[in-house]
Amino acid sequence: QVHLVESGGAVVQPGRSLRLSCAASGFKFRSYGMHWVRQAPDKGLEWVAHIWYDGSNIYYADSVKGRFTISRDNLKNTLYLQMDSLRAEDTAIYYCARDLRAYFGSGIDWFDPWGQGTRVIVSS
Amino acid sequence: EIVLTQSPATLSLSPGERATLSCRASQSVSSYLAWYQQKPGQAPRLLIYDASNRATGIPARFSGSGSGTDFALTISSLEPEDFAVYYCQQRSSWPALTFGGGTKVEIK
């Protein structure tokens, strides 16, 4: 059974950094692209970043470009999101999600499944 | 950026009734549209992808239709577990992926 478990969420001050992790199990991690998607309190969903299955292509939302870095360790079956220069508007639940299809090479695939999320609060 | 507008914002229905949710794109997304369901305190779940394909394990009462700019998610007969928030999402303009604002299906 596919399992995605996020960790690393915390309360941090504006301008500080935080690294989120997503531990994957139950599937061949190195075969799937991965995403981070966030949801601000009582708001809708916002796609944040995507990394191809082999790490060769990476994409970011404009709202985080230059501040966030997505990466993966295919030996540890873990996805990461390094978040620098955090702002109040980055406050959200951060979900990791897998590509629907393995070895998807036509851009960015749909999100399925999702982890349960980790909460990030940026506040002084 | 492609804007997805969902309507209505809230849909009040009774179990057993038919639900039709709408998602309109600001420009054509071809068939590159998906629907997700989110229950309170839970992560979203993929229901429909490529406009009309049901994801694995999704009951047949969920169906998707449309192409270009106008899409619909239909729940043929609402079950108690279907009361949730539904989001549409497009990947036509990747990497600028966008979601709609959501439709809440509530019990009347």
Interface residues (C-beta under 8 A of the other chain):
Chain A: V37 G44 L45 E46 W47 H50 Y59 Y60 A61 D62 Y95 L100 G107 I108 D109 W110 F111 D112 P113 W114 G115 Q116 G117
Chain B: A34 Y36 Q38 Q42 A43 P44 R45 L46 Y49 A55 Y87 Q89 R91 W94 P95 A96 L97 T98 F99 G100 G101 G102
